[in-house]
Amino acid sequence: MAETYSGWVDIVIPIWRESPATRDCITAVIRNTEQPFNLILVSSSESYTANLNQGLTRSKSTVVVIMDDDVIVPSGGIRQLAATLLDRAIVQNAAAVIPKIVGAAGLPLANGHRNIQPGQIVQVHTHQASGCCAALLKLGANGPALMDDLYLGSQWGDTDYFRTLEEIGYTIWMDGGVVVNHVMMSQRASNSRGDENRKRYHEKWPPPSCGCCDV
């Protein structure tokens, strides 16, 4: 496990549709994350990726954590993701670290490694990574600082971002020591924009370059 990270962290949360889950998400961040951190909330009629980009543009810290507004983080989880991201002895050339994600019933979701054990840190790839909660290294001239706002709704924009990171030589990791609850995942999965965004993604990244299709 990486040493504790005590520096500034920017936490970007796009507000999709405010609900009790949104308030629980924000409350958990404040209660379970030690200072110093900046909490950046973005709410507009733009797409999910456009909202994320507004938050990323406002962020100043080396480590930026992006989160859906229905994710519940555990005590110390955000700082552990940040510490893992910056520990080059553990994660080589990392630009993103994600937690293990469980749904409302407490069962692991399909993305990433379902059976990863507490304390395990493993490399994952485009189709295994979820942007519902991720610690990102703030990139600029040497990598993508923002997400492609081609995608509408809340799906595939993060997949595109992770694929871009891999394409230019960065890596993505999962820290099994951090488990977050994605409360309303099933509602998001039924988003009507999903098929449209999938088509856009595969037009940009035709198989097998897409990183998600077995060809």
C-alpha positions as CSV (number, residue, x, y, z in Angstrom):
1,M,0.0,0.0,0.0
2,A,1.2,3.5,-0.9
3,E,2.2,6.0,1.8
4,T,-0.5,8.4,2.8
5,Y,-0.9,11.5,0.6
6,S,-1.4,14.7,2.5
7,G,-1.3,17.3,-0.3
8,W,-4.2,19.1,-2.0
9,V,-6.7,17.1,-4.0
10,D,-9.4,18.6,-6.3
11,I,-12.6,16.6,-6.2
12,V,-14.9,17.2,-9.3
13,I,-18.5,16.1,-9.1
14,P,-20.9,16.8,-12.0
15,I,-24.4,17.0,-10.7
16,W,-26.6,15.0,-13.1
17,R,-30.0,15.1,-11.4
18,E,-30.0,16.2,-7.8
19,S,-31.4,13.5,-5.5
20,P,-30.9,12.1,-2.0
21,A,-28.0,10.1,-3.4
22,T,-26.4,13.4,-4.5
23,R,-26.6,14.8,-1.0
24,D,-25.3,11.5,0.5
25,C,-22.4,11.6,-2.0
26,I,-21.3,15.1,-1.1
27,T,-21.7,14.4,2.7
28,A,-19.6,11.3,2.4
29,V,-16.8,13.2,0.7
30,I,-16.7,15.9,3.3
31,R,-16.9,13.5,6.3
32,N,-14.5,10.9,4.9
33,T,-11.8,13.1,3.4
34,E,-9.1,14.9,5.4
35,Q,-8.2,18.4,4.4
36,P,-6.8,19.9,2.3
37,F,-9.1,19.4,-0.6
38,N,-11.2,21.5,-3.0
39,L,-14.7,20.3,-3.8
40,I,-15.8,21.4,-7.3
41,L,-19.5,20.9,-8.1
42,V,-20.7,21.5,-11.6
43,S,-24.4,21.6,-12.5
44,S,-25.6,22.7,-16.0
45,S,-27.6,21.5,-19.0
46,E,-24.4,20.5,-20.8
47,S,-23.4,16.9,-21.3
48,Y,-21.7,14.9,-18.6
49,T,-18.3,15.2,-20.2
50,A,-18.8,18.9,-20.7
51,N,-19.6,19.3,-17.0
52,L,-16.6,17.3,-16.1
53,N,-14.4,19.4,-18.3
54,Q,-15.7,22.6,-16.6
55,G,-14.6,21.1,-13.3
56,L,-11.2,19.9,-14.7
57,T,-10.6,23.4,-16.1
58,R,-11.2,24.9,-12.6
59,S,-8.9,22.4,-10.9
60,K,-5.4,23.4,-9.9
61,S,-4.1,20.4,-8.0
62,T,-1.7,17.7,-9.3
63,V,-4.3,15.0,-8.4
64,V,-7.9,15.4,-9.5
65,V,-10.6,12.9,-8.4
66,I,-13.6,12.7,-10.6
67,M,-16.8,11.2,-9.2
68,D,-20.4,10.6,-10.2
69,D,-22.9,12.3,-8.0
70,D,-24.2,9.0,-6.6
71,V,-20.9,7.5,-5.5
72,I,-20.3,6.9,-1.8
73,V,-16.6,7.0,-0.8
74,P,-15.2,5.3,2.4
75,S,-13.1,7.0,5.0
76,G,-9.7,7.8,3.6
77,G,-10.6,6.4,0.2
78,I,-9.9,9.5,-1.8
79,R,-6.5,10.1,-0.2
80,Q,-5.5,6.4,-0.7
81,L,-6.3,6.6,-4.4
82,A,-4.2,9.8,-4.7
83,A,-1.3,8.2,-2.8
84,T,-1.4,5.1,-5.1
85,L,-1.5,7.3,-8.2
86,L,1.7,9.1,-7.1
87,D,3.6,6.1,-5.9
88,R,5.8,5.2,-8.9
89,A,7.3,2.3,-7.1
90,I,3.9,0.6,-7.3
91,V,2.2,2.0,-10.5
92,Q,4.5,2.6,-13.4
93,N,3.6,5.6,-15.7
94,A,0.1,5.8,-14.2
95,A,-2.3,8.5,-15.2
96,A,-5.4,7.1,-13.4
97,V,-6.2,4.9,-10.4
98,I,-9.8,3.6,-9.8
99,P,-11.3,1.9,-6.8
100,K,-13.2,-1.4,-6.7
101,I,-16.8,-0.5,-7.4
102,V,-19.9,-2.2,-5.9
103,G,-23.5,-1.6,-6.6
104,A,-26.4,-0.8,-4.3
105,A,-26.6,-4.4,-3.3
106,G,-22.9,-4.5,-2.3
107,L,-22.0,-6.8,-5.2
108,P,-18.9,-6.0,-7.4
109,L,-19.7,-4.5,-10.8
110,A,-18.5,-6.0,-14.0
111,N,-15.9,-3.3,-14.7
112,G,-12.4,-4.0,-13.6
113,H,-11.4,-7.0,-11.6
114,R,-14.4,-8.3,-9.7
115,N,-12.3,-10.6,-7.5
116,I,-9.5,-8.1,-6.6
117,Q,-8.6,-8.5,-2.9
118,P,-8.1,-5.7,-0.3
119,G,-4.5,-4.5,-0.6
120,Q,-4.1,-5.6,-4.2
121,I,-3.2,-3.0,-6.8
122,V,-3.5,-4.3,-10.4
123,Q,-3.2,-2.7,-13.8
124,V,-6.5,-2.5,-15.8
125,H,-7.3,-1.5,-19.3
126,T,-9.8,0.6,-21.2
127,H,-12.9,-1.6,-21.0
128,Q,-12.2,-2.6,-17.4
129,A,-12.0,1.0,-16.0
130,S,-14.9,3.1,-14.8
131,G,-14.9,6.8,-14.6
132,C,-17.6,6.9,-11.9
133,C,-14.7,7.4,-9.4
134,A,-11.1,7.9,-10.5
135,A,-8.0,9.7,-9.3
136,L,-6.4,11.4,-12.3
137,L,-3.0,12.9,-12.7
138,K,-3.5,16.5,-14.0
139,L,-2.1,16.3,-17.5
140,G,-1.3,19.1,-20.0
141,A,1.1,19.3,-22.8
142,N,2.1,15.6,-22.5
143,G,-1.4,14.2,-22.3
144,P,-5.1,14.9,-22.4
145,A,-6.2,17.5,-19.9
146,L,-9.8,17.3,-20.8
147,M,-12.3,14.8,-22.0
148,D,-13.8,14.7,-25.5
149,D,-17.1,16.4,-25.3
150,L,-18.4,14.5,-28.3
151,Y,-20.3,12.2,-25.9
152,L,-23.8,13.1,-24.7
153,G,-25.4,11.8,-21.5
154,S,-23.2,10.0,-19.1
155,Q,-21.7,7.0,-20.9
156,W,-18.5,6.3,-23.0
157,G,-16.8,9.6,-22.4
158,D,-14.7,8.1,-19.6
159,T,-13.9,5.0,-21.7
160,D,-12.7,7.3,-24.5
161,Y,-10.5,9.2,-22.0
162,F,-8.9,6.0,-20.6
163,R,-8.4,4.7,-24.2
164,T,-6.6,8.0,-25.1
165,L,-4.4,7.7,-22.0
166,E,-3.3,4.2,-23.0
167,E,-2.8,5.2,-26.6
168,I,-0.2,7.8,-25.6
169,G,1.6,5.4,-23.2
170,Y,0.0,6.0,-19.8
171,T,-1.4,3.2,-17.6
172,I,-4.5,2.7,-15.5
173,W,-4.7,0.9,-12.2
174,M,-7.2,-0.4,-9.7
175,D,-6.6,-0.2,-5.9
176,G,-8.5,-3.0,-4.2
177,G,-8.0,-1.3,-0.9
178,V,-10.6,1.3,-1.8
179,V,-14.2,0.2,-2.3
180,V,-16.9,2.7,-3.4
181,N,-20.6,2.2,-3.7
182,H,-22.2,3.3,-7.0
183,V,-25.7,3.7,-5.8
184,M,-27.7,4.4,-8.9
185,M,-25.6,2.5,-11.5
186,S,-28.6,0.6,-13.0
187,Q,-30.4,3.9,-13.8
188,R,-27.4,5.3,-15.5
189,A,-26.8,2.1,-17.5
190,S,-30.3,2.5,-19.0
191,N,-29.4,6.0,-20.3
192,S,-30.9,6.4,-23.8
193,R,-27.7,8.0,-25.1
194,G,-25.7,4.8,-24.5
195,D,-26.1,3.3,-27.9
196,E,-25.4,6.6,-29.6
197,N,-22.3,7.1,-27.6
198,R,-21.1,3.5,-28.2
199,K,-21.4,4.2,-31.9
200,R,-19.4,7.4,-31.6
201,Y,-16.8,5.6,-29.6
202,H,-16.3,2.9,-32.2
203,E,-16.2,5.4,-35.0
204,K,-13.3,7.1,-33.2
205,W,-11.7,3.8,-32.1
206,P,-12.6,1.1,-34.6
207,P,-12.0,-2.5,-33.4
208,P,-9.5,-3.7,-32.4
209,S,-8.1,-0.3,-31.5
210,C,-11.2,0.3,-29.3
211,G,-9.7,-1.8,-26.4
212,C,-13.1,-3.3,-25.6
213,C,-13.9,-5.7,-28.5
214,D,-12.4,-9.2,-29.0
215,V,-11.6,-9.2,-32.7
